[in-house]
Amino acid sequence: MKNFISVHDVANINALAEKALAYKANPFVDKAIGAGKRMGLIFLNPSLRTRLSTQIAAENLGMQPIVFNVGSEGWTWEFEEEAIMSGSTSEHVKEAAPILGNYFDVLAIRTFPGLKNKEEDYSELYIKQFIKYAGVPVVSLESATLHPLQSLTDVITIKETFKEKRKPKIVLTWAPHVKPLPQCVANSFAQWINAWGEADFVITHPEDYELDEQFTKGATITQNQDEALKDADYVYVKNWSTYTDYGRMYCNDPAWMLTEEKMKLTNNAKVMHCLPVRRNVELSDQILDSPNSIVTQEASNRVWAAQAVLSEILKSNG
């Protein structure tokens, strides 16, 4: 594995998930493979689970992780080629990235979409420029369109908790929110579950909330949430803003919040969410605090997803 940006960087999803679960059982089995190596975690946006889990994963492998928050600790960066830097940006990625590549053996980058210009966000300029100029492996800690470590974690959690000898039915359902959110997690979850190919996968959302087909192709898509939830084994709850008329929030119907009554339609489904979650907006207290909720188990597995990815990168790149 050279970089980790999307599911396309993974040769075998099941093998990577099994490796993560093996690390969960024995976290320090490979504590020597990262000895003497440094990992730079570069945050253009804040984080809790992603930052801490990746730091822990790096240390479990013997690496030294160093965190740098660009917005509060460094110069503002320019990413456009041939930019005339007469505005607010002070340093170009052409200088910053190769310097960081000399400081670190692996770079992990977290960016975020502006939700104003679809073409700009979906070009993934920021992370592509780091790959182009850093000269070392790059790991996505979330980008403008995808969140691959979260999605690997989700697959790991489903494999860990589903013991029946059949395909699980997995439903990704849109949920209300107080503000428009990126499509990253929903895009990524759809991309990974489709690529995994070991589930009956349904996406449900209100009218106008279609996601980019490059990520959803292969899933069943419906605007009837009750129909989607019927006999579901897993319900993944997430808000996202509009894709076609980009970055907007048209519908905020509280009827789309997952409730105990709706859960009766499912096969006693386990409920997932990437966190943070707005209680009693996206998910009710009753659901989050119930035995069906596996959101904390899911979040805890972020360490093992990151550790499996870093291990593959270290082994592939010496």
HELIX and SHEET records of a PDB file:
HELIX    1   1 VAL A    7  ASP A    9  5                                   3    
HELIX    2   2 ILE A   13  ALA A   25  1                                  13    
HELIX    3   3 ARG A   49  ASN A   60  1                                  12    
HELIX    4   4 VAL A   70  GLU A   73  1                                   4    
HELIX    5   5 VAL A   93  TYR A  103  1                                  11    
HELIX    6   6 LYS A  118  TYR A  122  1                                   5    
HELIX    7   7 LEU A  125  ALA A  134  1                                  10    
HELIX    8   8 PRO A  148  THR A  161  1                                  14    
HELIX    9   9 CYS A  184  TRP A  196  1                                  13    
HELIX   10  10 GLU A  213  THR A  216  1                                   4    
HELIX   11  11 GLN A  225  LEU A  229  1                                   5    
HELIX   12  12 PRO A  254  TRP A  256  5                                   3    
HELIX   13  13 GLU A  260  MET A  263  1                                   4    
HELIX   14  14 ASP A  285  LEU A  288  1                                   4    
HELIX   15  15 VAL A  295  SER A  300  1                                   6    
HELIX   16  16 ARG A  302  SER A  316  1                                  15    
SHEET    1   A 4 GLN A  64  ASN A  69  0                                        
SHEET    2   A 4 ARG A  38  PHE A  43  1                                        
SHEET    3   A 4 VAL A 106  ARG A 110  1                                        
SHEET    4   A 4 VAL A 138  SER A 140  1                                        
SHEET    1   B 2 TRP A  77  GLU A  78  0                                        
SHEET    2   B 2 GLU A  91  HIS A  92  1                                        
SHEET    1   C 5 THR A 220  THR A 222  0                                        
SHEET    2   C 5 ASP A 200  THR A 204  1                                        
SHEET    3   C 5 LYS A 169  TRP A 174  1                                        
SHEET    4   C 5 TYR A 234  LYS A 238  1                                        
SHEET    5   C 5 LYS A 270  MET A 272  1                                        
END                                                                             
